[in-house]
């Protein structure tokens, strides 16, 4: 009778620590993703500083994307802007 109770206790301990580990992993993953976004933001900011590299300039090309006439879902035309740094 003691053996099933011991196995049940061990199983509960393993399950409870596994969930806590997953939660810690998820928190770390989210922090890493947020850090990546912040780094990318500051890279973009430094590239756009006017005095850093005077021979470079930013060109923006605007394209209108028409709707697909063969698509089942009807959409409206929309415009996208493509930044090019020369």
C-alpha positions as a Python dict, from the first residue, in 0.01 Angstrom:
ca = {
    (1, 'X'): (0, 0, 0),
    (2, 'X'): (290, 237, 67),
    (3, 'X'): (437, 186, -277),
    (4, 'X'): (151, 339, -484),
    (5, 'X'): (138, 634, -245),
    (6, 'X'): (512, 689, -284),
    (7, 'X'): (485, 671, -664),
    (8, 'X'): (195, 916, -658),
    (9, 'X'): (397, 1163, -447),
    (10, 'X'): (697, 1138, -680),
    (11, 'X'): (473, 1190, -983),
    (12, 'X'): (314, 1500, -827),
    (13, 'X'): (656, 1645, -745),
    (14, 'X'): (782, 1586, -1098),
    (15, 'X'): (472, 1740, -1255),
    (16, 'X'): (482, 2047, -1034),
    (17, 'X'): (850, 2117, -1102),
    (18, 'X'): (803, 2056, -1476),
    (19, 'X'): (535, 2323, -1500),
    (20, 'X'): (747, 2572, -1310),
    (21, 'X'): (1040, 2501, -1543),
    (22, 'X'): (823, 2559, -1848),
    (23, 'X'): (704, 2886, -1704),
    (24, 'X'): (1061, 3000, -1645),
    (25, 'X'): (1155, 2891, -1997),
    (26, 'X'): (863, 3087, -2142),
    (27, 'X'): (960, 3399, -1946),
    (28, 'X'): (1318, 3373, -2070),
    (29, 'X'): (1204, 3323, -2426),
    (30, 'X'): (980, 3630, -2410),
    (31, 'X'): (1259, 3841, -2262),
    (32, 'X'): (1495, 3728, -2536),
    (33, 'X'): (1242, 3812, -2805),
    (34, 'X'): (1185, 4155, -2652),
    (35, 'X'): (1560, 4213, -2639),
    (36, 'X'): (1592, 4123, -3008),
    (37, 'X'): (1322, 4374, -3101),
    (38, 'X'): (1492, 4646, -2896),
    (39, 'X'): (1829, 4576, -3060),
    (40, 'X'): (1675, 4590, -3407),
    (41, 'X'): (1507, 4922, -3319),
    (42, 'X'): (1837, 5079, -3210),
    (43, 'X'): (2018, 4946, -3518),
    (44, 'X'): (1756, 5115, -3737),
    (45, 'X'): (1788, 5438, -3535),
    (46, 'X'): (2166, 5445, -3570),
    (47, 'X'): (2143, 5384, -3946),
    (48, 'X'): (1911, 5680, -3986),
    (49, 'X'): (2126, 5933, -3798),
    (50, 'X'): (2205, 6218, -4037),
    (51, 'X'): (2565, 6284, -3934),
    (52, 'X'): (2684, 5926, -3913),
    (53, 'X'): (2732, 5856, -4283),
    (54, 'X'): (2674, 6164, -4502),
    (55, 'X'): (2700, 5989, -4840),
    (56, 'X'): (2400, 5766, -4762),
    (57, 'X'): (2044, 5876, -4815),
    (58, 'X'): (1705, 5718, -4771),
    (59, 'X'): (1476, 5659, -5067),
    (60, 'X'): (1121, 5537, -5020),
    (61, 'X'): (946, 5360, -5304),
    (62, 'X'): (568, 5338, -5277),
    (63, 'X'): (390, 5056, -5454),
    (64, 'X'): (17, 5001, -5488),
    (65, 'X'): (-81, 4638, -5457),
    (66, 'X'): (-399, 4564, -5653),
    (67, 'X'): (-645, 4300, -5531),
    (68, 'X'): (-625, 3953, -5681),
    (69, 'X'): (-926, 3909, -5912),
    (70, 'X'): (-913, 3527, -5873),
    (71, 'X'): (-911, 3531, -5492),
    (72, 'X'): (-1212, 3403, -5300),
    (73, 'X'): (-1180, 3679, -5042),
    (74, 'X'): (-1229, 4025, -5188),
    (75, 'X'): (-978, 4290, -5079),
    (76, 'X'): (-913, 4652, -5158),
    (77, 'X'): (-593, 4792, -5313),
    (78, 'X'): (-333, 4895, -5057),
    (79, 'X'): (-3, 5077, -5065),
    (80, 'X'): (329, 4959, -4926),
    (81, 'X'): (642, 5166, -4876),
    (82, 'X'): (983, 5009, -4933),
    (83, 'X'): (1270, 5200, -4770),
    (84, 'X'): (1605, 5180, -4953),
    (85, 'X'): (1923, 5319, -4798),
    (86, 'X'): (2182, 5418, -5059),
}
